[in-house]
Structures are given as C-alpha cells and as structure tokens.
Amino acid sequence: MDNASYHSRVLNKTPNSSWNKADLVVWIKEQNPNTTVTGNESKAELLHLAKSAAQNIKTLYVVDEMALQHGREVLRLLLYHCHFRSS
C-alpha cells in the first residue's frame, strides 16, 4: 500500500488549533499525567504544551492495527508508487 494520506487514517490524532480548550487539557493530561494543567492557560499555551508532548508519540494508523489483529503487517510503499515493474 502506498503511504498517501488518503489511504491512512490516524488512530492517535494529535491536537491542532481547531481543538477546543477542554479537549486539549484532557489530551495533555492523558499524555503526561505529571503536567500541571489547570485549564486557565490560553489556547496558544495549551497548543504549545501539546506540541511538545506529541514529539514523543509514534503515529498509529487504523489499517496497521487492523492488520496486526489478524497477524499481518502492512508494507508501505513510496507515495504514488502504483505498481512494481518487472525487468
């Protein structure tokens, strides 16, 4: 399978600017329980904390998890690599 973004839905999404503050606080606390986040921080501060916490997270894809449940592994090809050519 090629690694095009439209073929791979992310299982563990990281926060972006469209998330509301309450969801940001919950996500940050789940990723790092030792962080003292009260919810009184600005959204920009919360996004900064989330960005630093997201650096240590490996991206998981739904199709990869489904394949692992069935004892298979997904081989990801180069982007837009449609087929193998035999020479």
PDB file with SEQRES, HELIX, SHEET and CRYST1 records, atoms N, CA, C and O in Angstrom:
SEQRES   1 A   87  MET ASP ASN ALA SER TYR HIS SER ARG VAL LEU ASN LYS          
SEQRES   2 A   87  THR PRO ASN SER SER TRP ASN LYS ALA ASP LEU VAL VAL          
SEQRES   3 A   87  TRP ILE LYS GLU GLN ASN PRO ASN THR THR VAL THR GLY          
SEQRES   4 A   87  ASN GLU SER LYS ALA GLU LEU LEU HIS LEU ALA LYS SER          
SEQRES   5 A   87  ALA ALA GLN ASN ILE LYS THR LEU TYR VAL VAL ASP GLU          
SEQRES   6 A   87  MET ALA LEU GLN HIS GLY ARG GLU VAL LEU ARG LEU LEU          
SEQRES   7 A   87  LEU TYR HIS CYS HIS PHE ARG SER SER                          
HELIX    1 AA1 SER A    5  HIS A    7  5                                   3    
HELIX    2 AA2 LYS A   21  GLN A   31  1                                  11    
HELIX    3 AA3 LYS A   43  ALA A   54  1                                  12    
HELIX    4 AA4 VAL A   62  GLN A   69  1                                   8    
CRYST1    1.000    1.000    1.000  90.00  90.00  90.00 P 1           1          
ATOM      1  N   MET A   1       0.852  -1.172   0.000  1.00  0.00           N  
ATOM      2  CA  MET A   1       0.000   0.000   0.000  1.00  0.00           C  
ATOM      3  C   MET A   1       0.892   1.228   0.000  1.00  0.00           C  
ATOM      4  O   MET A   1       1.910   1.268   0.692  1.00  0.00           O  
ATOM      5  N   ASP A   2       0.508   2.222  -0.775  1.00  0.00           N  
ATOM      6  CA  ASP A   2       1.326   3.433  -0.759  1.00  0.00           C  
ATOM      7  C   ASP A   2       1.007   4.237   0.498  1.00  0.00           C  
ATOM      8  O   ASP A   2       0.011   3.988   1.176  1.00  0.00           O  
ATOM      9  N   ASN A   3       1.848   5.180   0.788  1.00  0.00           N  
ATOM     10  CA  ASN A   3       1.758   5.920   2.035  1.00  0.00           C  
ATOM     11  C   ASN A   3       1.009   7.244   1.851  1.00  0.00           C  
ATOM     12  O   ASN A   3       1.279   8.211   2.563  1.00  0.00           O  
ATOM     13  N   ALA A   4       0.083   7.290   0.912  1.00  0.00           N  
ATOM     14  CA  ALA A   4      -0.696   8.509   0.685  1.00  0.00           C  
ATOM     15  C   ALA A   4      -1.614   8.772   1.873  1.00  0.00           C  
ATOM     16  O   ALA A   4      -2.157   7.839   2.464  1.00  0.00           O  
ATOM     17  N   SER A   5      -1.782  10.024   2.216  1.00  0.00           N  
ATOM     18  CA  SER A   5      -2.557  10.382   3.406  1.00  0.00           C  
ATOM     19  C   SER A   5      -4.018   9.944   3.313  1.00  0.00           C  
ATOM     20  O   SER A   5      -4.638   9.661   4.338  1.00  0.00           O  
ATOM     21  N   TYR A   6      -4.573   9.885   2.114  1.00  0.00           N  
ATOM     22  CA  TYR A   6      -5.975   9.497   1.978  1.00  0.00           C  
ATOM     23  C   TYR A   6      -6.181   7.990   2.132  1.00  0.00           C  
ATOM     24  O   TYR A   6      -7.323   7.534   2.184  1.00  0.00           O  
ATOM     25  N   HIS A   7      -5.108   7.212   2.206  1.00  0.00           N  
ATOM     26  CA  HIS A   7      -5.226   5.781   2.452  1.00  0.00           C  
ATOM     27  C   HIS A   7      -5.038   5.417   3.918  1.00  0.00           C  
ATOM     28  O   HIS A   7      -5.335   4.291   4.318  1.00  0.00           O  
ATOM     29  N   SER A   8      -4.560   6.335   4.706  1.00  0.00           N  
ATOM     30  CA  SER A   8      -4.209   6.015   6.086  1.00  0.00           C  
ATOM     31  C   SER A   8      -4.854   6.985   7.060  1.00  0.00           C  
ATOM     32  O   SER A   8      -4.481   8.156   7.132  1.00  0.00           O  
ATOM     33  N   ARG A   9      -5.826   6.483   7.807  1.00  0.00           N  
ATOM     34  CA  ARG A   9      -6.473   7.291   8.838  1.00  0.00           C  
ATOM     35  C   ARG A   9      -5.699   7.121  10.142  1.00  0.00           C  
ATOM     36  O   ARG A   9      -5.418   5.995  10.553  1.00  0.00           O  
ATOM     37  N   VAL A  10      -5.359   8.214  10.785  1.00  0.00           N  
ATOM     38  CA  VAL A  10      -4.558   8.187  12.008  1.00  0.00           C  
ATOM     39  C   VAL A  10      -5.424   7.748  13.177  1.00  0.00           C  
ATOM     40  O   VAL A  10      -6.538   8.238  13.362  1.00  0.00           O  
ATOM     41  N   LEU A  11      -4.894   6.814  13.967  1.00  0.00           N  
ATOM     42  CA  LEU A  11      -5.615   6.291  15.124  1.00  0.00           C  
ATOM     43  C   LEU A  11      -5.454   7.205  16.334  1.00  0.00           C  
ATOM     44  O   LEU A  11      -6.423   7.467  17.046  1.00  0.00           O  
ATOM     45  N   ASN A  12      -4.255   7.682  16.567  1.00  0.00           N  
ATOM     46  CA  ASN A  12      -3.994   8.539  17.728  1.00  0.00           C  
ATOM     47  C   ASN A  12      -3.704   9.964  17.250  1.00  0.00           C  
ATOM     48  O   ASN A  12      -2.547  10.363  17.114  1.00  0.00           O  
ATOM     49  N   LYS A  13      -4.745  10.703  17.004  1.00  0.00           N  
ATOM     50  CA  LYS A  13      -4.604  12.047  16.463  1.00  0.00           C  
ATOM     51  C   LYS A  13      -3.986  12.989  17.495  1.00  0.00           C  
ATOM     52  O   LYS A  13      -4.264  12.905  18.691  1.00  0.00           O  
ATOM     53  N   THR A  14      -3.145  13.882  16.995  1.00  0.00           N  
ATOM     54  CA  THR A  14      -2.545  14.890  17.860  1.00  0.00           C  
ATOM     55  C   THR A  14      -3.327  16.188  17.717  1.00  0.00           C  
ATOM     56  O   THR A  14      -3.900  16.449  16.659  1.00  0.00           O  
ATOM     57  N   PRO A  15      -3.359  16.996  18.757  1.00  0.00           N  
ATOM     58  CA  PRO A  15      -4.155  18.224  18.741  1.00  0.00           C  
ATOM     59  C   PRO A  15      -3.682  19.227  17.696  1.00  0.00           C  
ATOM     60  O   PRO A  15      -2.502  19.293  17.351  1.00  0.00           O  
ATOM     61  N   ASN A  16      -4.634  19.996  17.211  1.00  0.00           N  
ATOM     62  CA  ASN A  16      -4.325  21.120  16.330  1.00  0.00           C  
ATOM     63  C   ASN A  16      -5.159  22.314  16.778  1.00  0.00           C  
ATOM     64  O   ASN A  16      -5.891  22.229  17.764  1.00  0.00           O  
ATOM     65  N   SER A  17      -5.053  23.402  16.070  1.00  0.00           N  
ATOM     66  CA  SER A  17      -5.702  24.644  16.507  1.00  0.00           C  
ATOM     67  C   SER A  17      -7.229  24.600  16.478  1.00  0.00           C  
ATOM     68  O   SER A  17      -7.876  25.477  17.050  1.00  0.00           O  
ATOM     69  N   SER A  18      -7.815  23.600  15.824  1.00  0.00           N  
ATOM     70  CA  SER A  18      -9.274  23.519  15.791  1.00  0.00           C  
ATOM     71  C   SER A  18      -9.855  22.831  17.029  1.00  0.00           C  
ATOM     72  O   SER A  18     -11.066  22.864  17.246  1.00  0.00           O  
ATOM     73  N   TRP A  19      -8.999  22.210  17.836  1.00  0.00           N  
ATOM     74  CA  TRP A  19      -9.479  21.570  19.072  1.00  0.00           C  
ATOM     75  C   TRP A  19      -9.890  22.638  20.079  1.00  0.00           C  
ATOM     76  O   TRP A  19      -9.294  23.714  20.122  1.00  0.00           O  
ATOM     77  N   ASN A  20     -10.913  22.343  20.897  1.00  0.00           N  
ATOM     78  CA  ASN A  20     -11.287  23.292  21.938  1.00  0.00           C  
ATOM     79  C   ASN A  20     -10.406  23.089  23.169  1.00  0.00           C  
ATOM     80  O   ASN A  20      -9.720  22.074  23.287  1.00  0.00           O  
ATOM     81  N   LYS A  21     -10.429  24.056  24.081  1.00  0.00           N  
ATOM     82  CA  LYS A  21      -9.529  24.045  25.233  1.00  0.00           C  
ATOM     83  C   LYS A  21      -9.739  22.831  26.136  1.00  0.00           C  
ATOM     84  O   LYS A  21      -8.772  22.253  26.633  1.00  0.00           O  
ATOM     85  N   ALA A  22     -10.982  22.447  26.348  1.00  0.00           N  
ATOM     86  CA  ALA A  22     -11.264  21.315  27.236  1.00  0.00           C  
ATOM     87  C   ALA A  22     -10.647  20.025  26.697  1.00  0.00           C  
ATOM     88  O   ALA A  22     -10.069  19.245  27.455  1.00  0.00           O  
ATOM     89  N   ASP A  23     -10.770  19.801  25.388  1.00  0.00           N  
ATOM     90  CA  ASP A  23     -10.182  18.609  24.781  1.00  0.00           C  
ATOM     91  C   ASP A  23      -8.660  18.655  24.829  1.00  0.00           C  
ATOM     92  O   ASP A  23      -8.013  17.624  25.016  1.00  0.00           O  
ATOM     93  N   LEU A  24      -8.087  19.838  24.662  1.00  0.00           N  
ATOM     94  CA  LEU A  24      -6.634  19.991  24.764  1.00  0.00           C  
ATOM     95  C   LEU A  24      -6.138  19.628  26.162  1.00  0.00           C  
ATOM     96  O   LEU A  24      -5.139  18.924  26.309  1.00  0.00           O  
ATOM     97  N   VAL A  25      -6.834  20.107  27.177  1.00  0.00           N  
ATOM     98  CA  VAL A  25      -6.445  19.819  28.560  1.00  0.00           C  
ATOM     99  C   VAL A  25      -6.506  18.321  28.829  1.00  0.00           C  
ATOM    100  O   VAL A  25      -5.589  17.762  29.431  1.00  0.00           O  
ATOM    101  N   VAL A  26      -7.570  17.672  28.394  1.00  0.00           N  
ATOM    102  CA  VAL A  26      -7.717  16.226  28.600  1.00  0.00           C  
ATOM    103  C   VAL A  26      -6.607  15.473  27.881  1.00  0.00           C  
ATOM    104  O   VAL A  26      -6.019  14.556  28.456  1.00  0.00           O  
ATOM    105  N   TRP A  27      -6.309  15.836  26.643  1.00  0.00           N  
ATOM    106  CA  TRP A  27      -5.274  15.146  25.872  1.00  0.00           C  
ATOM    107  C   TRP A  27      -3.909  15.307  26.525  1.00  0.00           C  
ATOM    108  O   TRP A  27      -3.152  14.341  26.629  1.00  0.00           O  
ATOM    109  N   ILE A  28      -3.588  16.521  26.966  1.00  0.00           N  
ATOM    110  CA  ILE A  28      -2.294  16.777  27.601  1.00  0.00           C  
ATOM    111  C   ILE A  28      -2.161  15.971  28.881  1.00  0.00           C  
ATOM    112  O   ILE A  28      -1.109  15.388  29.142  1.00  0.00           O  
ATOM    113  N   LYS A  29      -3.224  15.934  29.684  1.00  0.00           N  
ATOM    114  CA  LYS A  29      -3.169  15.160  30.934  1.00  0.00           C  
ATOM    115  C   LYS A  29      -3.046  13.666  30.670  1.00  0.00           C  
ATOM    116  O   LYS A  29      -2.396  12.961  31.441  1.00  0.00           O  
ATOM    117  N   GLU A  30      -3.655  13.168  29.599  1.00  0.00           N  
ATOM    118  CA  GLU A  30      -3.532  11.748  29.258  1.00  0.00           C  
ATOM    119  C   GLU A  30      -2.109  11.404  28.827  1.00  0.00           C  
ATOM    120  O   GLU A  30      -1.597  10.336  29.161  1.00  0.00           O  
ATOM    121  N   GLN A  31      -1.479  12.301  28.093  1.00  0.00           N  
ATOM    122  CA  GLN A  31      -0.136  12.039  27.588  1.00  0.00           C  
ATOM    123  C   GLN A  31       0.926  12.186  28.663  1.00  0.00           C  
ATOM    124  O   GLN A  31       1.910  11.445  28.669  1.00  0.00           O  
ATOM    125  N   ASN A  32       0.737  13.135  29.573  1.00  0.00           N  
ATOM    126  CA  ASN A  32       1.714  13.382  30.621  1.00  0.00           C  
ATOM    127  C   ASN A  32       0.975  13.725  31.917  1.00  0.00           C  
ATOM    128  O   ASN A  32       0.687  14.892  32.182  1.00  0.00           O  
ATOM    129  N   PRO A  33       0.671  12.706  32.720  1.00  0.00           N  
ATOM    130  CA  PRO A  33      -0.095  12.945  33.951  1.00  0.00           C  
ATOM    131  C   PRO A  33       0.610  13.861  34.947  1.00  0.00           C  
ATOM    132  O   PRO A  33      -0.050  14.428  35.818  1.00  0.00           O  
ATOM    133  N   ASN A  34       1.923  14.022  34.845  1.00  0.00           N  
ATOM    134  CA  ASN A  34       2.672  14.868  35.775  1.00  0.00           C  
ATOM    135  C   ASN A  34       2.563  16.352  35.436  1.00  0.00           C  
ATOM    136  O   ASN A  34       2.989  17.195  36.226  1.00  0.00           O  
ATOM    137  N   THR A  35       2.010  16.682  34.291  1.00  0.00           N  
ATOM    138  CA  THR A  35       1.862  18.073  33.879  1.00  0.00           C  
ATOM    139  C   THR A  35       0.752  18.730  34.694  1.00  0.00           C  
ATOM    140  O   THR A  35      -0.328  18.169  34.879  1.00  0.00           O  
ATOM    141  N   THR A  36       1.049  19.925  35.172  1.00  0.00           N  
ATOM    142  CA  THR A  36       0.036  20.659  35.931  1.00  0.00           C  
ATOM    143  C   THR A  36      -0.673  21.624  34.988  1.00  0.00           C  
ATOM    144  O   THR A  36      -0.214  22.743  34.762  1.00  0.00           O  
ATOM    145  N   VAL A  37      -1.782  21.177  34.453  1.00  0.00           N  
ATOM    146  CA  VAL A  37      -2.598  21.984  33.552  1.00  0.00           C  
ATOM    147  C   VAL A  37      -3.916  22.240  34.260  1.00  0.00           C  
ATOM    148  O   VAL A  37      -4.613  21.304  34.653  1.00  0.00           O  
ATOM    149  N   THR A  38      -4.254  23.508  34.422  1.00  0.00           N  
ATOM    150  CA  THR A  38      -5.471  23.853  35.149  1.00  0.00           C  
ATOM    151  C   THR A  38      -6.639  24.177  34.233  1.00  0.00           C  
ATOM    152  O   THR A  38      -7.794  24.106  34.653  1.00  0.00           O  
ATOM    153  N   GLY A  39      -6.354  24.529  32.992  1.00  0.00           N  
ATOM    154  CA  GLY A  39      -7.408  24.950  32.082  1.00  0.00           C  
ATOM    155  C   GLY A  39      -7.529  26.452  32.016  1.00  0.00           C  
ATOM    156  O   GLY A  39      -8.281  26.984  31.199  1.00  0.00           O  
ATOM    157  N   ASN A  40      -6.781  27.152  32.887  1.00  0.00           N  
ATOM    158  CA  ASN A  40      -6.787  28.618  32.855  1.00  0.00           C  
ATOM    159  C   ASN A  40      -5.769  29.166  31.858  1.00  0.00           C  
ATOM    160  O   ASN A  40      -5.711  30.374  31.631  1.00  0.00           O  
ATOM    161  N   GLU A  41      -4.974  28.292  31.268  1.00  0.00           N  
ATOM    162  CA  GLU A  41      -3.985  28.711  30.288  1.00  0.00           C  
ATOM    163  C   GLU A  41      -4.687  29.129  29.001  1.00  0.00           C  
ATOM    164  O   GLU A  41      -5.825  28.742  28.736  1.00  0.00           O  
ATOM    165  N   SER A  42      -3.982  29.924  28.215  1.00  0.00           N  
ATOM    166  CA  SER A  42      -4.550  30.314  26.922  1.00  0.00           C  
ATOM    167  C   SER A  42      -4.474  29.119  25.977  1.00  0.00           C  
ATOM    168  O   SER A  42      -3.741  28.160  26.219  1.00  0.00           O  
ATOM    169  N   LYS A  43      -5.238  29.197  24.909  1.00  0.00           N  
ATOM    170  CA  LYS A  43      -5.246  28.115  23.931  1.00  0.00           C  
ATOM    171  C   LYS A  43      -3.871  27.975  23.278  1.00  0.00           C  
ATOM    172  O   LYS A  43      -3.436  26.861  22.988  1.00  0.00           O  
ATOM    173  N   ALA A  44      -3.192  29.082  23.048  1.00  0.00           N  
ATOM    174  CA  ALA A  44      -1.851  29.047  22.458  1.00  0.00           C  
ATOM    175  C   ALA A  44      -0.873  28.321  23.381  1.00  0.00           C  
ATOM    176  O   ALA A  44      -0.039  27.543  22.917  1.00  0.00           O  
ATOM    177  N   GLU A  45      -0.976  28.573  24.684  1.00  0.00           N  
ATOM    178  CA  GLU A  45      -0.105  27.879  25.644  1.00  0.00           C  
ATOM    179  C   GLU A  45      -0.407  26.387  25.660  1.00  0.00           C  
ATOM    180  O   GLU A  45       0.509  25.567  25.719  1.00  0.00           O  
ATOM    181  N   LEU A  46      -1.681  26.035  25.607  1.00  0.00           N  
ATOM    182  CA  LEU A  46      -2.062  24.623  25.596  1.00  0.00           C  
ATOM    183  C   LEU A  46      -1.573  23.926  24.325  1.00  0.00           C  
ATOM    184  O   LEU A  46      -1.108  22.788  24.377  1.00  0.00           O  
ATOM    185  N   LEU A  47      -1.677  24.607  23.193  1.00  0.00           N  
ATOM    186  CA  LEU A  47      -1.182  24.037  21.935  1.00  0.00           C  
ATOM    187  C   LEU A  47       0.327  23.841  21.976  1.00  0.00           C  
ATOM    188  O   LEU A  47       0.845  22.867  21.430  1.00  0.00           O  
ATOM    189  N   HIS A  48       1.031  24.762  22.621  1.00  0.00           N  
ATOM    190  CA  HIS A  48       2.481  24.628  22.762  1.00  0.00           C  
ATOM    191  C   HIS A  48       2.824  23.406  23.619  1.00  0.00           C  
ATOM    192  O   HIS A  48       3.733  22.647  23.285  1.00  0.00           O  
ATOM    193  N   LEU A  49       2.102  23.218  24.715  1.00  0.00           N  
ATOM    194  CA  LEU A  49       2.307  22.046  25.571  1.00  0.00           C  
ATOM    195  C   LEU A  49       1.982  20.756  24.820  1.00  0.00           C  
ATOM    196  O   LEU A  49       2.691  19.757  24.947  1.00  0.00           O  
ATOM    197  N   ALA A  50       0.914  20.789  24.047  1.00  0.00           N  
ATOM    198  CA  ALA A  50       0.516  19.607  23.281  1.00  0.00           C  
ATOM    199  C   ALA A  50       1.546  19.280  22.211  1.00  0.00           C  
ATOM    200  O   ALA A  50       1.845  18.109  21.974  1.00  0.00           O  
ATOM    201  N   LYS A  51       2.087  20.295  21.570  1.00  0.00           N  
ATOM    202  CA  LYS A  51       3.094  20.076  20.530  1.00  0.00           C  
ATOM    203  C   LYS A  51       4.343  19.440  21.120  1.00  0.00           C  
ATOM    204  O   LYS A  51       4.922  18.537  20.516  1.00  0.00           O  
ATOM    205  N   SER A  52       4.762  19.896  22.285  1.00  0.00           N  
ATOM    206  CA  SER A  52       5.947  19.311  22.907  1.00  0.00           C  
ATOM    207  C   SER A  52       5.677  17.883  23.381  1.00  0.00           C  
ATOM    208  O   SER A  52       6.580  17.046  23.348  1.00  0.00           O  
ATOM    209  N   ALA A  53       4.463  17.593  23.818  1.00  0.00           N  
ATOM    210  CA  ALA A  53       4.117  16.233  24.247  1.00  0.00           C  
ATOM    211  C   ALA A  53       3.979  15.300  23.052  1.00  0.00           C  
ATOM    212  O   ALA A  53       4.249  14.105  23.170  1.00  0.00           O  
ATOM    213  N   ALA A  54       3.565  15.823  21.911  1.00  0.00           N  
ATOM    214  CA  ALA A  54       3.328  14.992  20.729  1.00  0.00           C  
ATOM    215  C   ALA A  54       4.622  14.546  20.059  1.00  0.00           C  
ATOM    216  O   ALA A  54       4.600  13.625  19.241  1.00  0.00           O  
ATOM    217  N   GLN A  55       5.739  15.172  20.384  1.00  0.00           N  
ATOM    218  CA  GLN A  55       7.008  14.805  19.767  1.00  0.00           C  
ATOM    219  C   GLN A  55       7.427  13.382  20.121  1.00  0.00           C  
ATOM    220  O   GLN A  55       8.148  12.742  19.355  1.00  0.00           O  
ATOM    221  N   ASN A  56       6.991  12.887  21.256  1.00  0.00           N  
ATOM    222  CA  ASN A  56       7.395  11.556  21.720  1.00  0.00           C  
ATOM    223  C   ASN A  56       6.403  10.462  21.348  1.00  0.00           C  
ATOM    224  O   ASN A  56       6.553   9.320  21.784  1.00  0.00           O  
ATOM    225  N   ILE A  57       5.402  10.790  20.557  1.00  0.00           N  
ATOM    226  CA  ILE A  57       4.351   9.832  20.237  1.00  0.00           C  
ATOM    227  C   ILE A  57       4.537   9.305  18.820  1.00  0.00           C  
ATOM    228  O   ILE A  57       4.705  10.078  17.876  1.00  0.00           O  
ATOM    229  N   LYS A  58       4.507   7.994  18.680  1.00  0.00           N  
ATOM    230  CA  LYS A  58       4.589   7.377  17.363  1.00  0.00           C  
ATOM    231  C   LYS A  58       3.196   7.388  16.734  1.00  0.00           C  
ATOM    232  O   LYS A  58       2.213   7.067  17.403  1.00  0.00           O  
ATOM    233  N   THR A  59       3.105   7.751  15.473  1.00  0.00           N  
ATOM    234  CA  THR A  59       1.822   7.794  14.779  1.00  0.00           C  
ATOM    235  C   THR A  59       1.340   6.376  14.503  1.00  0.00           C  
ATOM    236  O   THR A  59       2.073   5.562  13.941  1.00  0.00           O  
ATOM    237  N   LEU A  60       0.107   6.085  14.901  1.00  0.00           N  
ATOM    238  CA  LEU A  60      -0.505   4.785  14.658  1.00  0.00           C  
ATOM    239  C   LEU A  60      -1.630   4.959  13.642  1.00  0.00           C  
ATOM    240  O   LEU A  60      -2.392   5.924  13.698  1.00  0.00           O  
ATOM    241  N   TYR A  61      -1.721   4.007  12.714  1.00  0.00           N  
ATOM    242  CA  TYR A  61      -2.741   4.067  11.687  1.00  0.00           C  
ATOM    243  C   TYR A  61      -3.764   2.949  11.896  1.00  0.00           C  
ATOM    244  O   TYR A  61      -3.415   1.859  12.350  1.00  0.00           O  
ATOM    245  N   VAL A  62      -5.006   3.220  11.570  1.00  0.00           N  
ATOM    246  CA  VAL A  62      -6.095   2.264  11.762  1.00  0.00           C  
ATOM    247  C   VAL A  62      -5.834   0.982  10.981  1.00  0.00           C  
ATOM    248  O   VAL A  62      -6.016  -0.112  11.515  1.00  0.00           O  
ATOM    249  N   VAL A  63      -5.412   1.099   9.731  1.00  0.00           N  
ATOM    250  CA  VAL A  63      -5.198  -0.084   8.895  1.00  0.00           C  
ATOM    251  C   VAL A  63      -4.067  -0.953   9.457  1.00  0.00           C  
ATOM    252  O   VAL A  63      -4.127  -2.179   9.360  1.00  0.00           O  
ATOM    253  N   ASP A  64      -3.039  -0.333  10.042  1.00  0.00           N  
ATOM    254  CA  ASP A  64      -1.950  -1.105  10.642  1.00  0.00           C  
ATOM    255  C   ASP A  64      -2.439  -1.918  11.834  1.00  0.00           C  
ATOM    256  O   ASP A  64      -2.064  -3.079  11.997  1.00  0.00           O  
ATOM    257  N   GLU A  65      -3.276  -1.306  12.664  1.00  0.00           N  
ATOM    258  CA  GLU A  65      -3.808  -2.007  13.838  1.00  0.00           C  
ATOM    259  C   GLU A  65      -4.736  -3.146  13.415  1.00  0.00           C  
ATOM    260  O   GLU A  65      -4.724  -4.213  14.028  1.00  0.00           O  
ATOM    261  N   MET A  66      -5.536  -2.928  12.375  1.00  0.00           N  
ATOM    262  CA  MET A  66      -6.419  -3.993  11.886  1.00  0.00           C  
ATOM    263  C   MET A  66      -5.598  -5.162  11.357  1.00  0.00           C  
ATOM    264  O   MET A  66      -5.940  -6.319  11.600  1.00  0.00           O  
ATOM    265  N   ALA A  67      -4.530  -4.873  10.645  1.00  0.00           N  
ATOM    266  CA  ALA A  67      -3.675  -5.929  10.104  1.00  0.00           C  
ATOM    267  C   ALA A  67      -2.993  -6.697  11.227  1.00  0.00           C  
ATOM    268  O   ALA A  67      -2.894  -7.923  11.160  1.00  0.00           O  
ATOM    269  N   LEU A  68      -2.523  -6.006  12.252  1.00  0.00           N  
ATOM    270  CA  LEU A  68      -1.875  -6.681  13.378  1.00  0.00           C  
ATOM    271  C   LEU A  68      -2.822  -7.618  14.110  1.00  0.00           C  
ATOM    272  O   LEU A  68      -2.402  -8.675  14.580  1.00  0.00           O  
ATOM    273  N   GLN A  69      -4.083  -7.250  14.211  1.00  0.00           N  
ATOM    274  CA  GLN A  69      -5.073  -8.110  14.864  1.00  0.00           C  
ATOM    275  C   GLN A  69      -5.245  -9.425  14.128  1.00  0.00           C  
ATOM    276  O   GLN A  69      -5.632 -10.429  14.727  1.00  0.00           O  
ATOM    277  N   HIS A  70      -4.960  -9.425  12.831  1.00  0.00           N  
ATOM    278  CA  HIS A  70      -5.091 -10.633  12.018  1.00  0.00           C  
ATOM    279  C   HIS A  70      -3.740 -11.266  11.695  1.00  0.00           C  
ATOM    280  O   HIS A  70      -3.638 -12.115  10.809  1.00  0.00           O  
ATOM    281  N   GLY A  71      -2.702 -10.845  12.425  1.00  0.00           N  
ATOM    282  CA  GLY A  71      -1.387 -11.431  12.254  1.00  0.00           C  
ATOM    283  C   GLY A  71      -0.682 -11.018  10.979  1.00  0.00           C  
ATOM    284  O   GLY A  71       0.159 -11.763  10.476  1.00  0.00           O  
ATOM    285  N   ARG A  72      -0.993  -9.875  10.454  1.00  0.00           N  
ATOM    286  CA  ARG A  72      -0.378  -9.381   9.223  1.00  0.00           C  
ATOM    287  C   ARG A  72       0.321  -8.056   9.489  1.00  0.00           C  
ATOM    288  O   ARG A  72       0.101  -7.413  10.516  1.00  0.00           O  
ATOM    289  N   GLU A  73       1.168  -7.664   8.545  1.00  0.00           N  
ATOM    290  CA  GLU A  73       1.856  -6.385   8.643  1.00  0.00           C  
ATOM    291  C   GLU A  73       1.697  -5.657   7.316  1.00  0.00           C  
ATOM    292  O   GLU A  73       1.787  -6.272   6.253  1.00  0.00           O  
ATOM    293  N   VAL A  74       1.464  -4.365   7.373  1.00  0.00           N  
ATOM    294  CA  VAL A  74       1.274  -3.565   6.176  1.00  0.00           C  
ATOM    295  C   VAL A  74       2.637  -3.112   5.672  1.00  0.00           C  
ATOM    296  O   VAL A  74       3.442  -2.570   6.429  1.00  0.00           O  
ATOM    297  N   LEU A  75       2.886  -3.339   4.393  1.00  0.00           N  
ATOM    298  CA  LEU A  75       4.093  -2.860   3.747  1.00  0.00           C  
ATOM    299  C   LEU A  75       3.757  -1.557   3.046  1.00  0.00           C  
ATOM    300  O   LEU A  75       2.935  -1.533   2.130  1.00  0.00           O  
ATOM    301  N   ARG A  76       4.385  -0.483   3.472  1.00  0.00           N  
ATOM    302  CA  ARG A  76       4.109   0.831   2.898  1.00  0.00           C  
ATOM    303  C   ARG A  76       5.128   1.140   1.822  1.00  0.00           C  
ATOM    304  O   ARG A  76       6.336   1.057   2.045  1.00  0.00           O  
ATOM    305  N   LEU A  77       4.630   1.496   0.662  1.00  0.00           N  
ATOM    306  CA  LEU A  77       5.475   1.831  -0.480  1.00  0.00           C  
ATOM    307  C   LEU A  77       5.648   3.336  -0.574  1.00  0.00           C  
ATOM    308  O   LEU A  77       5.060   4.090   0.201  1.00  0.00           O  
ATOM    309  N   LEU A  78       6.450   3.761  -1.519  1.00  0.00           N  
ATOM    310  CA  LEU A  78       6.639   5.187  -1.746  1.00  0.00           C  
ATOM    311  C   LEU A  78       5.325   5.835  -2.160  1.00  0.00           C  
ATOM    312  O   LEU A  78       4.455   5.182  -2.737  1.00  0.00           O  
ATOM    313  N   LEU A  79       5.194   7.088  -1.871  1.00  0.00           N  
ATOM    314  CA  LEU A  79       3.993   7.834  -2.208  1.00  0.00           C  
ATOM    315  C   LEU A  79       3.756   7.811  -3.716  1.00  0.00           C  
ATOM    316  O   LEU A  79       4.667   8.085  -4.497  1.00  0.00           O  
ATOM    317  N   TYR A  80       2.540   7.486  -4.118  1.00  0.00           N  
ATOM    318  CA  TYR A  80       2.104   7.398  -5.517  1.00  0.00           C  
ATOM    319  C   TYR A  80       2.856   6.346  -6.320  1.00  0.00           C  
ATOM    320  O   TYR A  80       2.965   6.462  -7.541  1.00  0.00           O  
ATOM    321  N   HIS A  81       3.367   5.338  -5.661  1.00  0.00           N  
ATOM    322  CA  HIS A  81       4.049   4.238  -6.341  1.00  0.00           C  
ATOM    323  C   HIS A  81       2.981   3.194  -6.671  1.00  0.00           C  
ATOM    324  O   HIS A  81       2.622   2.382  -5.818  1.00  0.00           O  
ATOM    325  N   CYS A  82       2.485   3.213  -7.874  1.00  0.00           N  
ATOM    326  CA  CYS A  82       1.288   2.443  -8.238  1.00  0.00           C  
ATOM    327  C   CYS A  82       1.525   0.964  -8.424  1.00  0.00           C  
ATOM    328  O   CYS A  82       0.639   0.171  -8.103  1.00  0.00           O  
ATOM    329  N   HIS A  83       2.658   0.557  -8.917  1.00  0.00           N  
ATOM    330  CA  HIS A  83       2.860  -0.857  -9.196  1.00  0.00           C  
ATOM    331  C   HIS A  83       4.346  -1.181  -9.256  1.00  0.00           C  
ATOM    332  O   HIS A  83       5.190  -0.298  -9.407  1.00  0.00           O  
ATOM    333  N   PHE A  84       4.639  -2.463  -9.135  1.00  0.00           N  
ATOM    334  CA  PHE A  84       6.006  -2.920  -9.317  1.00  0.00           C  
ATOM    335  C   PHE A  84       6.237  -3.189 -10.800  1.00  0.00           C  
ATOM    336  O   PHE A  84       5.338  -3.659 -11.497  1.00  0.00           O  
ATOM    337  N   ARG A  85       7.394  -2.901 -11.262  1.00  0.00           N  
ATOM    338  CA  ARG A  85       7.734  -3.184 -12.659  1.00  0.00           C  
ATOM    339  C   ARG A  85       8.708  -4.345 -12.692  1.00  0.00           C  
ATOM    340  O   ARG A  85       9.676  -4.373 -11.933  1.00  0.00           O  
ATOM    341  N   SER A  86       8.457  -5.289 -13.556  1.00  0.00           N  
ATOM    342  CA  SER A  86       9.398  -6.379 -13.716  1.00  0.00           C  
ATOM    343  C   SER A  86      10.319  -6.058 -14.877  1.00  0.00           C  
ATOM    344  O   SER A  86       9.897  -5.512 -15.897  1.00  0.00           O  
ATOM    345  N   SER A  87      11.566  -6.402 -14.704  1.00  0.00           N  
ATOM    346  CA  SER A  87      12.510  -6.078 -15.775  1.00  0.00           C  
ATOM    347  C   SER A  87      13.014  -7.322 -16.481  1.00  0.00           C  
ATOM    348  O   SER A  87      13.817  -7.222 -17.409  1.00  0.00           O  
TER     349      SER A  87                                                      
END                                                                             
